[in-house]
Every structure is written in C-alpha cells, then in structure tokens.
Amino acid sequence: MNFKITFTPEAVALLSKLHPESKKLIRSALKELSQNPDSGDDLQGELSGFKSCKPKRYRILYKIDEENRLIQVYYVGHRKDVYEQFRLLLNKLRAVE
C-alpha cells in the first residue's frame, strides 16, 4: 500500500513556479517515494528528522508519518540552495511559534 503525499503551502508555492519539465520530474520522484518512502537520505544537524529525495538537480525535503502512512513534503528546490533556504524557512517558522 502506498503512502499518501501531502504538501505544505510553501512546497505548493515552490512547485507552482517550476518549469513543466521539472514538475514532471518531481511528480515521477514523488510517485516512487510514495511506494518507498525510506529511499531518501536522512538529513543531519538542524534538519535532523527530515529526509531528502534527489531527482537529478532537485531536492524534495520531507518527513514520514509511518502511523498514518503519510509523507509530508515541506520544501522543493534546486540543489544549489535548497538546504540553506529550507533552514531559513524553518528558523522563520520557529520564531513565529
């Protein structure tokens, strides 16, 4: 049974800005991820608890909820700055809490 994939509002906004070919690549990676959520790499440091799927030049940052069979996609972006941008977003969200 596949995992259901959900997106944060930030991930939805980032996906909507991508080129159609890039969206197709991300969609394909998400389909594979729904069948094998543990295939991504565990992130370290501040981003511990998140995983990263790496379709070509892009990164999909997500968390797995095993109990509810859910993958929550938090961030999608180009590999050159995705981790730094995600750190900034997390810090901003933590400051609001």
N, CA, C and O atoms as a GROMACS GRO file, in nm:
protein
  388
    1MET      N    1   0.084  -0.119   0.000
    1MET     CA    2   0.000   0.000   0.000
    1MET      C    3   0.088   0.125   0.000
    1MET      O    4   0.181   0.136   0.079
    2ASN      N    5   0.057   0.218  -0.088
    2ASN     CA    6   0.135   0.340  -0.100
    2ASN      C    7   0.108   0.437   0.013
    2ASN      O    8   0.001   0.435   0.075
    3PHE      N    9   0.206   0.522   0.038
    3PHE     CA   10   0.190   0.632   0.133
    3PHE      C   11   0.121   0.747   0.060
    3PHE      O   12   0.142   0.767  -0.059
    4LYS      N   13   0.038   0.820   0.132
    4LYS     CA   14  -0.026   0.940   0.077
    4LYS      C   15   0.074   1.056   0.090
    4LYS      O   16   0.147   1.064   0.188
    5ILE      N   17   0.076   1.144  -0.009
    5ILE     CA   18   0.168   1.258  -0.007
    5ILE      C   19   0.089   1.386   0.011
    5ILE      O   20  -0.008   1.412  -0.061
    6THR      N   21   0.131   1.468   0.109
    6THR     CA   22   0.070   1.599   0.131
    6THR      C   23   0.181   1.704   0.122
    6THR      O   24   0.299   1.673   0.135
    7PHE      N   25   0.140   1.828   0.101
    7PHE     CA   26   0.236   1.937   0.080
    7PHE      C   27   0.207   2.054   0.174
    7PHE      O   28   0.091   2.085   0.203
    8THR      N   29   0.314   2.117   0.222
    8THR     CA   30   0.296   2.242   0.297
    8THR      C   31   0.263   2.352   0.196
    8THR      O   32   0.289   2.335   0.077
    9PRO      N   33   0.207   2.463   0.242
    9PRO     CA   34   0.180   2.574   0.149
    9PRO      C   35   0.308   2.623   0.079
    9PRO      O   36   0.305   2.662  -0.038
   10GLU      N   37   0.421   2.619   0.150
   10GLU     CA   38   0.549   2.662   0.090
   10GLU      C   39   0.588   2.570  -0.024
   10GLU      O   40   0.634   2.615  -0.129
   11ALA      N   41   0.571   2.440  -0.003
   11ALA     CA   42   0.606   2.343  -0.108
   11ALA      C   43   0.516   2.362  -0.230
   11ALA      O   44   0.564   2.354  -0.344
   12VAL      N   45   0.388   2.385  -0.207
   12VAL     CA   46   0.295   2.407  -0.318
   12VAL      C   47   0.338   2.531  -0.399
   12VAL      O   48   0.339   2.529  -0.522
   13ALA      N   49   0.372   2.639  -0.329
   13ALA     CA   50   0.414   2.762  -0.396
   13ALA      C   51   0.541   2.739  -0.477
   13ALA      O   52   0.552   2.787  -0.590
   14LEU      N   53   0.636   2.668  -0.421
   14LEU     CA   54   0.762   2.641  -0.491
   14LEU      C   55   0.738   2.553  -0.614
   14LEU      O   56   0.796   2.578  -0.720
   15LEU      N   57   0.656   2.452  -0.600
   15LEU     CA   58   0.626   2.364  -0.713
   15LEU      C   59   0.558   2.440  -0.826
   15LEU      O   60   0.586   2.415  -0.944
   16SER      N   61   0.470   2.530  -0.792
   16SER     CA   62   0.395   2.603  -0.895
   16SER      C   63   0.486   2.690  -0.982
   16SER      O   64   0.449   2.726  -1.094
   17LYS      N   65   0.604   2.725  -0.931
   17LYS     CA   66   0.695   2.813  -1.004
   17LYS      C   67   0.791   2.736  -1.096
   17LYS      O   68   0.863   2.796  -1.176
   18LEU      N   69   0.792   2.604  -1.084
   18LEU     CA   70   0.887   2.524  -1.162
   18LEU      C   71   0.844   2.510  -1.308
   18LEU      O   72   0.725   2.518  -1.340
   19HIS      N   73   0.942   2.488  -1.394
   19HIS     CA   74   0.919   2.462  -1.536
   19HIS      C   75   0.841   2.330  -1.549
   19HIS      O   76   0.861   2.239  -1.468
   20PRO      N   77   0.753   2.318  -1.648
   20PRO     CA   78   0.674   2.195  -1.664
   20PRO      C   79   0.757   2.066  -1.667
   20PRO      O   80   0.715   1.964  -1.612
   21GLU      N   81   0.874   2.070  -1.732
   21GLU     CA   82   0.959   1.950  -1.735
   21GLU      C   83   1.008   1.915  -1.596
   21GLU      O   84   1.018   1.797  -1.560
   22SER      N   85   1.040   2.016  -1.517
   22SER     CA   86   1.086   1.993  -1.380
   22SER      C   87   0.973   1.937  -1.295
   22SER      O   88   0.995   1.850  -1.210
   23LYS      N   89   0.851   1.988  -1.317
   23LYS     CA   90   0.735   1.937  -1.245
   23LYS      C   91   0.715   1.789  -1.275
   23LYS      O   92   0.683   1.711  -1.186
   24LYS      N   93   0.733   1.751  -1.401
   24LYS     CA   94   0.717   1.611  -1.441
   24LYS      C   95   0.820   1.524  -1.369
   24LYS      O   96   0.788   1.415  -1.322
   25LEU      N   97   0.942   1.572  -1.360
   25LEU     CA   98   1.049   1.501  -1.290
   25LEU      C   99   1.015   1.483  -1.141
   25LEU      O  100   1.031   1.375  -1.085
   26ILE      N  101   0.967   1.591  -1.079
   26ILE     CA  102   0.931   1.588  -0.937
   26ILE      C  103   0.813   1.492  -0.915
   26ILE      O  104   0.813   1.414  -0.820
   27ARG      N  105   0.713   1.499  -1.003
   27ARG     CA  106   0.596   1.411  -0.992
   27ARG      C  107   0.639   1.263  -0.998
   27ARG      O  108   0.590   1.180  -0.921
   28SER      N  109   0.728   1.234  -1.089
   28SER     CA  110   0.777   1.097  -1.103
   28SER      C  111   0.851   1.052  -0.976
   28SER      O  112   0.832   0.939  -0.930
   29ALA      N  113   0.934   1.139  -0.921
   29ALA     CA  114   1.008   1.108  -0.798
   29ALA      C  115   0.912   1.089  -0.681
   29ALA      O  116   0.933   1.001  -0.598
   30LEU      N  117   0.807   1.170  -0.675
   30LEU     CA  118   0.708   1.157  -0.567
   30LEU      C  119   0.632   1.025  -0.577
   30LEU      O  120   0.598   0.964  -0.475
   31LYS      N  121   0.604   0.982  -0.698
   31LYS     CA  122   0.535   0.854  -0.717
   31LYS      C  123   0.622   0.741  -0.663
   31LYS      O  124   0.572   0.653  -0.592
   32GLU      N  125   0.749   0.742  -0.695
   32GLU     CA  126   0.841   0.641  -0.643
   32GLU      C  127   0.851   0.650  -0.491
   32GLU      O  128   0.855   0.548  -0.421
   33LEU      N  129   0.856   0.773  -0.441
   33LEU     CA  130   0.867   0.795  -0.297
   33LEU      C  131   0.745   0.740  -0.223
   33LEU      O  132   0.759   0.686  -0.113
   34SER      N  133   0.628   0.753  -0.282
   34SER     CA  134   0.507   0.702  -0.217
   34SER      C  135   0.512   0.550  -0.200
   34SER      O  136   0.448   0.495  -0.110
   35GLN      N  137   0.587   0.483  -0.286
   35GLN     CA  138   0.600   0.338  -0.279
   35GLN      C  139   0.716   0.296  -0.188
   35GLN      O  140   0.714   0.187  -0.132
   36ASN      N  141   0.816   0.383  -0.174
   36ASN     CA  142   0.933   0.350  -0.094
   36ASN      C  143   0.984   0.476  -0.021
   36ASN      O  144   1.086   0.532  -0.060
   37PRO      N  145   0.912   0.521   0.082
   37PRO     CA  146   0.944   0.649   0.147
   37PRO      C  147   1.081   0.654   0.215
   37PRO      O  148   1.136   0.762   0.235
   38ASP      N  149   1.135   0.538   0.251
   38ASP     CA  150   1.265   0.537   0.318
   38ASP      C  151   1.382   0.546   0.221
   38ASP      O  152   1.498   0.540   0.263
   39SER      N  153   1.355   0.561   0.092
   39SER     CA  154   1.462   0.566  -0.007
   39SER      C  155   1.543   0.697   0.000
   39SER      O  156   1.655   0.702  -0.049
   40GLY      N  157   1.487   0.801   0.060
   40GLY     CA  158   1.558   0.928   0.072
   40GLY      C  159   1.666   0.923   0.178
   40GLY      O  160   1.669   0.832   0.262
   41ASP      N  161   1.756   1.021   0.174
   41ASP     CA  162   1.866   1.030   0.271
   41ASP      C  163   1.820   1.105   0.395
   41ASP      O  164   1.744   1.202   0.387
   42ASP      N  165   1.866   1.059   0.511
   42ASP     CA  166   1.838   1.130   0.636
   42ASP      C  167   1.924   1.256   0.642
   42ASP      O  168   2.043   1.252   0.612
   43LEU      N  169   1.863   1.368   0.680
   43LEU     CA  170   1.937   1.492   0.693
   43LEU      C  171   1.995   1.504   0.833
   43LEU      O  172   1.947   1.440   0.927
   44GLN      N  173   2.098   1.587   0.847
   44GLN     CA  174   2.172   1.600   0.973
   44GLN      C  175   2.158   1.741   1.030
   44GLN      O  176   2.104   1.831   0.966
   45GLY      N  177   2.207   1.757   1.152
   45GLY     CA  178   2.213   1.890   1.215
   45GLY      C  179   2.076   1.948   1.238
   45GLY      O  180   1.984   1.881   1.285
   46GLU      N  181   2.063   2.077   1.204
   46GLU     CA  182   1.936   2.149   1.221
   46GLU      C  183   1.820   2.080   1.148
   46GLU      O  184   1.705   2.092   1.189
   47LEU      N  185   1.852   2.010   1.041
   47LEU     CA  186   1.749   1.948   0.958
   47LEU      C  187   1.726   1.801   0.994
   47LEU      O  188   1.662   1.728   0.919
   48SER      N  189   1.779   1.759   1.106
   48SER     CA  190   1.760   1.622   1.153
   48SER      C  191   1.610   1.594   1.168
   48SER      O  192   1.535   1.679   1.216
   49GLY      N  193   1.569   1.476   1.126
   49GLY     CA  194   1.427   1.440   1.129
   49GLY      C  195   1.362   1.452   0.992
   49GLY      O  196   1.255   1.396   0.969
   50PHE      N  197   1.428   1.523   0.902
   50PHE     CA  198   1.379   1.536   0.764
   50PHE      C  199   1.458   1.443   0.675
   50PHE      O  200   1.569   1.401   0.709
   51LYS      N  201   1.401   1.410   0.560
   51LYS     CA  202   1.469   1.328   0.460
   51LYS      C  203   1.476   1.407   0.330
   51LYS      O  204   1.401   1.503   0.309
   52SER      N  205   1.567   1.365   0.242
   52SER     CA  206   1.585   1.432   0.114
   52SER      C  207   1.584   1.330   0.000
   52SER      O  208   1.662   1.234   0.000
   53CYS      N  209   1.495   1.352  -0.095
   53CYS     CA  210   1.491   1.273  -0.217
   53CYS      C  211   1.559   1.358  -0.324
   53CYS      O  212   1.539   1.479  -0.329
   54LYS      N  213   1.639   1.295  -0.412
   54LYS     CA  214   1.724   1.372  -0.503
   54LYS      C  215   1.701   1.339  -0.651
   54LYS      O  216   1.783   1.272  -0.713
   55PRO      N  217   1.589   1.386  -0.707
   55PRO     CA  218   1.572   1.366  -0.851
   55PRO      C  219   1.656   1.467  -0.930
   55PRO      O  220   1.629   1.587  -0.928
   56LYS      N  221   1.757   1.416  -0.998
   56LYS     CA  222   1.850   1.498  -1.078
   56LYS      C  223   1.900   1.620  -1.002
   56LYS      O  224   1.966   1.606  -0.899
   57ARG      N  225   1.869   1.742  -1.050
   57ARG     CA  226   1.923   1.864  -0.987
   57ARG      C  227   1.833   1.918  -0.876
   57ARG      O  228   1.862   2.024  -0.820
   58TYR      N  229   1.726   1.848  -0.845
   58TYR     CA  230   1.630   1.898  -0.745
   58TYR      C  231   1.636   1.818  -0.616
   58TYR      O  232   1.688   1.707  -0.613
   59ARG      N  233   1.582   1.876  -0.512
   59ARG     CA  234   1.572   1.810  -0.383
   59ARG      C  235   1.429   1.825  -0.331
   59ARG      O  236   1.369   1.932  -0.340
   60ILE      N  237   1.376   1.716  -0.277
   60ILE     CA  238   1.245   1.715  -0.214
   60ILE      C  239   1.271   1.686  -0.067
   60ILE      O  240   1.320   1.578  -0.033
   61LEU      N  241   1.238   1.780   0.021
   61LEU     CA  242   1.260   1.764   0.164
   61LEU      C  243   1.128   1.727   0.228
   61LEU      O  244   1.027   1.795   0.210
   62TYR      N  245   1.129   1.617   0.305
   62TYR     CA  246   1.004   1.562   0.356
   62TYR      C  247   1.023   1.490   0.489
   62TYR      O  248   1.136   1.464   0.532
   63LYS      N  249   0.910   1.459   0.552
   63LYS     CA  250   0.906   1.376   0.673
   63LYS      C  251   0.807   1.263   0.648
   63LYS      O  252   0.712   1.276   0.570
   64ILE      N  253   0.832   1.152   0.717
   64ILE     CA  254   0.743   1.036   0.705
   64ILE      C  255   0.664   1.019   0.834
   64ILE      O  256   0.719   1.024   0.944
   65ASP      N  257   0.535   0.998   0.818
   65ASP     CA  258   0.448   0.963   0.931
   65ASP      C  259   0.405   0.818   0.908
   65ASP      O  260   0.306   0.792   0.839
   66GLU      N  261   0.482   0.724   0.965
   66GLU     CA  262   0.457   0.580   0.945
   66GLU      C  263   0.317   0.540   0.990
   66GLU      O  264   0.248   0.465   0.922
   67GLU      N  265   0.277   0.591   1.107
   67GLU     CA  266   0.149   0.551   1.166
   67GLU      C  267   0.031   0.580   1.074
   67GLU      O  268  -0.060   0.499   1.060
   68ASN      N  269   0.034   0.698   1.010
   68ASN     CA  270  -0.076   0.738   0.920
   68ASN      C  271  -0.045   0.714   0.773
   68ASN      O  272  -0.122   0.752   0.685
   69ARG      N  273   0.070   0.649   0.746
   69ARG     CA  274   0.115   0.621   0.609
   69ARG      C  275   0.111   0.748   0.524
   69ARG      O  276   0.048   0.754   0.418
   70LEU      N  277   0.180   0.849   0.574
   70LEU     CA  278   0.177   0.982   0.514
   70LEU      C  279   0.319   1.035   0.492
   70LEU      O  280   0.406   1.018   0.577
   71ILE      N  281   0.340   1.099   0.378
   71ILE     CA  282   0.464   1.171   0.350
   71ILE      C  283   0.428   1.318   0.341
   71ILE      O  284   0.346   1.357   0.258
   72GLN      N  285   0.488   1.400   0.427
   72GLN     CA  286   0.463   1.544   0.426
   72GLN      C  287   0.581   1.611   0.356
   72GLN      O  288   0.693   1.610   0.406
   73VAL      N  289   0.555   1.670   0.238
   73VAL     CA  290   0.659   1.741   0.164
   73VAL      C  291   0.664   1.885   0.215
   73VAL      O  292   0.565   1.957   0.212
   74TYR      N  293   0.782   1.924   0.264
   74TYR     CA  294   0.800   2.056   0.323
   74TYR      C  295   0.861   2.157   0.227
   74TYR      O  296   0.830   2.276   0.233
   75TYR      N  297   0.948   2.109   0.139
   75TYR     CA  298   1.022   2.204   0.055
   75TYR      C  299   1.069   2.133  -0.071
   75TYR      O  300   1.106   2.016  -0.067
   76VAL      N  301   1.068   2.204  -0.182
   76VAL     CA  302   1.118   2.152  -0.310
   76VAL      C  303   1.201   2.263  -0.373
   76VAL      O  304   1.158   2.378  -0.379
   77GLY      N  305   1.321   2.228  -0.421
   77GLY     CA  306   1.402   2.330  -0.484
   77GLY      C  307   1.526   2.275  -0.551
   77GLY      O  308   1.554   2.155  -0.545
   78HIS      N  309   1.598   2.364  -0.616
   78HIS     CA  310   1.723   2.328  -0.683
   78HIS      C  311   1.829   2.298  -0.579
   78HIS      O  312   1.834   2.360  -0.473
   79ARG      N  313   1.914   2.202  -0.609
   79ARG     CA  314   2.013   2.156  -0.512
   79ARG      C  315   2.110   2.263  -0.466
   79ARG      O  316   2.165   2.253  -0.356
   80LYS      N  317   2.132   2.368  -0.549
   80LYS     CA  318   2.235   2.468  -0.514
   80LYS      C  319   2.206   2.542  -0.384
   80LYS      O  320   2.299   2.580  -0.314
   81ASP      N  321   2.078   2.562  -0.352
   81ASP     CA  322   2.049   2.640  -0.230
   81ASP      C  323   1.930   2.588  -0.149
   81ASP      O  324   1.883   2.656  -0.057
   82VAL      N  325   1.883   2.470  -0.181
   82VAL     CA  326   1.761   2.420  -0.116
   82VAL      C  327   1.777   2.405   0.035
   82VAL      O  328   1.685   2.438   0.110
   83TYR      N  329   1.891   2.355   0.080
   83TYR     CA  330   1.907   2.331   0.224
   83TYR      C  331   1.916   2.462   0.300
   83TYR      O  332   1.859   2.475   0.408
   84GLU      N  333   1.988   2.558   0.246
   84GLU     CA  334   2.000   2.690   0.312
   84GLU      C  335   1.865   2.760   0.316
   84GLU      O  336   1.827   2.816   0.419
   85GLN      N  337   1.792   2.758   0.205
   85GLN     CA  338   1.660   2.822   0.201
   85GLN      C  339   1.562   2.754   0.298
   85GLN      O  340   1.482   2.822   0.363
   86PHE      N  341   1.570   2.621   0.308
   86PHE     CA  342   1.483   2.549   0.399
   86PHE      C  343   1.517   2.582   0.545
   86PHE      O  344   1.428   2.597   0.628
   87ARG      N  345   1.647   2.594   0.575
   87ARG     CA  346   1.688   2.634   0.711
   87ARG      C  347   1.630   2.770   0.747
   87ARG      O  348   1.579   2.790   0.857
   88LEU      N  349   1.640   2.865   0.654
   88LEU     CA  350   1.586   2.999   0.677
   88LEU      C  351   1.435   2.993   0.703
   88LEU      O  352   1.385   3.060   0.794
   89LEU      N  353   1.364   2.913   0.625
   89LEU     CA  354   1.219   2.899   0.643
   89LEU      C  355   1.188   2.839   0.780
   89LEU      O  356   1.100   2.888   0.850
   90LEU      N  357   1.261   2.734   0.818
   90LEU     CA  358   1.238   2.672   0.949
   90LEU      C  359   1.262   2.771   1.062
   90LEU      O  360   1.184   2.778   1.157
   91ASN      N  361   1.371   2.847   1.052
   91ASN     CA  362   1.401   2.947   1.156
   91ASN      C  363   1.292   3.052   1.166
   91ASN      O  364   1.254   3.094   1.275
   92LYS      N  365   1.240   3.095   1.050
   92LYS     CA  366   1.132   3.194   1.048
   92LYS      C  367   1.006   3.136   1.114
   92LYS      O  368   0.940   3.204   1.192
   93LEU      N  369   0.975   3.012   1.082
   93LEU     CA  370   0.855   2.948   1.138
   93LEU      C  371   0.870   2.926   1.288
   93LEU      O  372   0.774   2.941   1.363
   94ARG      N  373   0.989   2.891   1.333
   94ARG     CA  374   1.013   2.870   1.476
   94ARG      C  375   1.004   3.002   1.553
   94ARG      O  376   0.962   3.003   1.669
   95ALA      N  377   1.043   3.111   1.489
   95ALA     CA  378   1.037   3.243   1.554
   95ALA      C  379   0.892   3.284   1.577
   95ALA      O  380   0.862   3.356   1.673
   96VAL      N  381   0.802   3.240   1.488
   96VAL     CA  382   0.660   3.275   1.500
   96VAL      C  383   0.594   3.198   1.613
   96VAL      O  384   0.502   3.248   1.678
   97GLU      N  385   0.641   3.075   1.638
   97GLU     CA  386   0.578   2.989   1.741
   97GLU      C  387   0.589   3.045   1.879
   97GLU      O  388   0.542   2.984   1.975
   0.00000   0.00000   0.00000
